[in-house]
Amino acid sequence: MDTIILSIIVVAVIGLLLGICIAVAAKKFAVEVDPRIDEVTGMLPGANCGGCGFAGCSDLAKNIVEGNAPANKCPVCTPEAVCRIAEFLGQKVEESEKKVAVVLCSGTLSHSKMGAKYNGVLDCRSAVQLNGGSKDCRFGCIGFGTCAHACKFGAIEVIDGLAVVHPELCVGCGQCAEACPRKLIKLVPASARVHIYCNSLEKPALRMKKCTGSCIACSKCVKVEPDKFNVQGFMVRAIYTNPPDESVIEKAQCPRKCLLTPEQHLQAVRDGIKKKEGAA
């Protein structure tokens, strides 16, 4: 009995001593945390999407408070939330235009010539390591939806083997662009309403054989508004620092129908499915 009591006393004393040691160490080595970090974290959306370039909202809040990032660094934040953060920290915020993602490709299954059938993991990055998927074009959308899985806001939909962005849902976090192994998803100003939906670097004659929706570099859009488009070899891109307006679509009369607004592009993709179902 005496042994049991003695054991209890020894354990209690050891526990007390360890508790004192931990308390002293915690006080001695304590790191002071700026209480404003928690306040700013609460003002952020909590999406932890990584679009700001930091490891989550709490890390961004820490950098905003410490002056290493501006109050409007979060692409998901509403203007009202940005103003609250700036007012709380006594900072001035420069206005920045919202950006949205765009998948610069028209290569649906209906438009694309198919090559060897891909039989592997349905992930675009995995497919690139093998034969690049089933489509012949090696510059276009693979269509396995890796970008859609990366988007935490449901802004990307895969339709007929092509990833399509819904700009009204896109917050411009850039996670889809990071996930795309072919780098054909671009973040552009939300005010840019017209895009050339083709990413191929091949000669026009080769593109036409592989995709009926490809740009053939005819330069009709360039001739109509030369200051709005940039010719890079056989690729034509809209200049997003000086974006063309919707009137260029009617003026240029793109023979391949790849000069479109996001809404027109989405409708064209859906119409392609209806046409295919009607033919079946």
C-alpha positions in Angstrom: 0.0 0.0 0.0 2.8 2.4 0.9 4.5 1.6 -2.5 1.3 2.6 -4.3 1.0 5.9 -2.4 4.7 6.7 -2.9 4.3 6.0 -6.7 1.4 8.4 -6.9 3.3 11.1 -5.1 6.3 10.7 -7.3 4.2 10.9 -10.5 2.4 13.9 -9.2 5.7 15.7 -8.4 7.1 14.9 -11.8 4.0 16.2 -13.5 4.1 19.4 -11.5 7.8 20.0 -12.3 7.2 19.3 -16.0 4.2 21.6 -16.0 6.3 24.4 -14.5 9.1 23.8 -17.0 6.6 24.0 -19.9 5.0 27.2 -18.6 8.5 28.8 -18.2 9.6 27.7 -21.7 6.3 28.9 -23.2 6.7 32.3 -21.6 10.4 32.6 -22.4 10.1 31.6 -26.1 6.7 33.0 -26.8 6.4 34.8 -30.2 4.2 37.8 -30.1 1.5 37.7 -32.8 0.0 40.9 -34.1 -3.7 40.8 -33.2 -4.5 42.6 -36.5 -3.6 39.4 -38.4 -6.6 37.6 -37.0 -8.8 40.6 -37.8 -7.6 40.7 -41.4 -7.9 37.0 -41.8 -11.5 37.3 -40.8 -12.1 39.9 -43.5 -10.7 37.7 -46.2 -13.0 35.1 -48.0 -11.3 32.1 -46.5 -11.1 30.3 -49.8 -7.4 29.4 -49.4 -7.2 29.1 -53.2 -3.6 30.3 -53.4 -4.4 32.8 -56.1 -2.6 35.5 -54.2 0.6 33.5 -54.2 0.7 32.9 -50.5 0.0 29.8 -48.5 -3.6 30.5 -47.7 -5.6 33.4 -46.3 -3.9 33.5 -42.9 -0.5 33.8 -44.6 -1.8 36.5 -46.9 -3.2 38.4 -43.9 0.2 38.2 -42.1 1.9 39.7 -45.2 -0.7 42.4 -45.6 -0.3 43.5 -42.0 3.5 43.4 -42.3 3.4 45.5 -45.5 4.6 42.8 -47.8 1.4 42.6 -49.8 -1.2 45.2 -50.7 -4.7 45.1 -49.3 -6.1 44.1 -52.7 -3.8 41.2 -53.2 -6.6 38.6 -52.9 -8.3 38.1 -56.3 -11.4 36.7 -54.6 -12.0 39.7 -52.3 -14.9 42.0 -53.2 -14.1 45.7 -53.5 -16.0 46.3 -50.3 -13.9 43.8 -48.4 -10.7 45.3 -49.8 -11.9 48.8 -48.6 -12.6 47.4 -45.1 -9.1 45.9 -44.9 -7.4 49.0 -46.1 -9.4 51.2 -43.8 -8.7 48.9 -40.8 -4.9 49.1 -41.5 -4.9 52.7 -42.6 -3.7 51.9 -46.1 -4.5 53.4 -49.5 -5.5 51.0 -52.2 -4.9 51.4 -55.9 -7.7 50.3 -58.1 -7.0 47.1 -60.0 -9.0 45.6 -62.7 -10.5 42.2 -62.2 -9.1 39.4 -64.3 -10.8 36.3 -65.6 -9.5 33.1 -67.1 -10.0 32.2 -70.8 -9.3 28.8 -72.4 -7.9 29.8 -75.8 -9.0 26.7 -77.7 -11.9 25.7 -79.9 -10.9 22.0 -80.1 -14.1 20.2 -79.0 -14.4 16.5 -79.9 -16.7 17.6 -82.7 -14.0 19.8 -84.2 -10.9 17.7 -83.5 -9.4 14.9 -85.5 -8.8 12.0 -83.2 -5.6 10.0 -83.1 -4.6 7.0 -81.1 -7.0 6.3 -78.3 -5.7 7.4 -74.9 -6.0 4.7 -72.2 -4.7 6.1 -68.9 -5.4 8.3 -66.0 -8.0 10.9 -66.9 -5.7 13.8 -66.0 -4.3 16.3 -68.4 -0.9 16.4 -66.8 -0.7 12.6 -66.9 -1.8 12.5 -70.5 1.0 14.9 -71.5 3.5 12.5 -70.1 2.2 9.8 -72.4 0.8 10.5 -75.9 -0.9 13.8 -75.0 -4.5 12.5 -75.1 -6.6 11.3 -78.0 -6.7 14.6 -80.0 -4.2 15.1 -82.8 -3.6 18.7 -81.9 -0.7 18.9 -79.4 -1.4 22.6 -78.6 -5.1 22.5 -77.7 -7.2 21.4 -74.7 -6.8 17.8 -73.7 -10.3 17.9 -72.2 -9.8 15.7 -69.1 -10.8 18.6 -66.7 -7.7 19.0 -64.6 -8.4 22.8 -64.7 -12.0 22.2 -63.6 -10.9 20.2 -60.6 -8.4 22.9 -59.7 -11.1 25.6 -59.7 -12.7 26.0 -56.3 -15.4 28.2 -57.6 -17.1 26.0 -60.2 -16.2 28.4 -63.0 -14.9 25.8 -65.5 -17.1 23.2 -67.3 -15.9 20.5 -69.7 -18.2 20.4 -72.7 -17.7 18.0 -75.6 -14.0 17.5 -74.5 -13.3 21.2 -74.2 -12.8 23.2 -71.0 -14.9 26.4 -71.0 -14.8 29.2 -68.5 -17.9 30.9 -67.2 -16.6 34.4 -66.6 -19.4 35.4 -64.3 -18.2 32.7 -61.8 -14.5 33.2 -62.4 -12.6 35.2 -59.7 -9.3 35.2 -61.4 -7.4 33.2 -58.9 -5.2 31.6 -61.6 -5.3 28.0 -60.3 -6.7 26.7 -63.6 -3.8 28.4 -65.5 -1.3 26.7 -63.1 -2.9 23.3 -63.6 -3.0 23.4 -67.4 0.0 21.5 -68.7 -0.3 23.2 -72.1 -0.5 26.7 -70.7 -3.4 27.6 -73.0 -5.4 29.2 -70.1 -4.7 32.9 -69.8 -5.8 35.4 -67.2 -7.0 38.5 -69.0 -8.8 41.7 -68.0 -12.5 41.2 -67.4 -13.1 44.1 -69.8 -11.5 42.1 -72.7 -14.6 40.8 -74.5 -13.1 39.3 -77.6 -10.7 36.4 -77.9 -9.1 34.2 -80.6 -9.9 30.7 -79.5 -6.8 28.9 -80.8 -3.5 28.1 -79.3 -1.7 26.2 -82.1 1.7 27.1 -83.3 1.6 24.9 -86.3 1.3 26.1 -89.9 -2.3 26.8 -90.9 -2.4 23.9 -93.4 -1.6 21.4 -90.6 -4.0 23.0 -88.2 -6.9 22.7 -90.6 -6.3 19.0 -90.9 -6.4 18.5 -87.1 -9.1 20.9 -86.0 -12.0 22.5 -88.0 -12.2 25.3 -85.4 -8.6 26.4 -85.6 -7.3 29.9 -86.5 -5.7 29.9 -89.9 -3.8 33.2 -89.4 -5.7 34.8 -92.3 -5.2 38.1 -90.5 -8.6 39.5 -91.3 -9.0 40.7 -87.7 -5.5 42.3 -87.9 -6.4 44.2 -91.1 -9.6 45.5 -89.5 -7.9 46.7 -86.3 -4.1 46.4 -86.5 -3.5 48.0 -83.2 -5.7 45.5 -81.4 -4.0 42.2 -82.4 -0.5 40.9 -82.3 0.8 38.5 -84.9 3.4 36.0 -83.6 4.5 33.8 -86.4 1.4 31.8 -87.4 -0.4 32.7 -84.2 -2.6 35.8 -83.8 -3.4 37.1 -80.3 -5.7 39.9 -79.1 -3.7 42.6 -77.3 -5.2 42.7 -73.9 -3.7 46.0 -72.8 -5.7 47.5 -75.7 -8.5 44.9 -76.2 -10.7 45.0 -79.2 -14.5 45.5 -78.8 -17.2 43.2 -80.0 -17.7 45.2 -83.2 -14.5 43.6 -84.7 -16.3 40.2 -84.9 -18.8 41.5 -87.4 -16.1 43.5 -89.3 -13.6 40.8 -89.5 -16.0 37.9 -90.4 -13.5 35.2 -89.2 -13.8 32.3 -91.7 -13.2 29.8 -88.9 -15.5 31.3 -86.3 -12.7 31.4 -83.7 -12.9 35.2 -83.1 -15.7 35.3 -80.5 -16.9 36.6 -77.1 -17.0 34.1 -74.2 -20.8 33.9 -74.6 -20.6 33.2 -78.3 -17.9 30.6 -77.8 -19.9 28.8 -75.2 -23.0 28.8 -77.4 -20.9 27.6 -80.4 -19.7 24.7 -78.3 -23.2 23.8 -77.2 -24.5 24.1 -80.8 -21.8 21.6 -81.9 -23.2 19.0 -79.4 -26.7 19.6 -80.7 -25.6 19.2 -84.3 -23.7 16.0 -83.4 -26.7 14.6 -81.6 -29.0 15.5 -84.5 -26.7 13.7 -87.0 -26.7 10.6 -84.8 
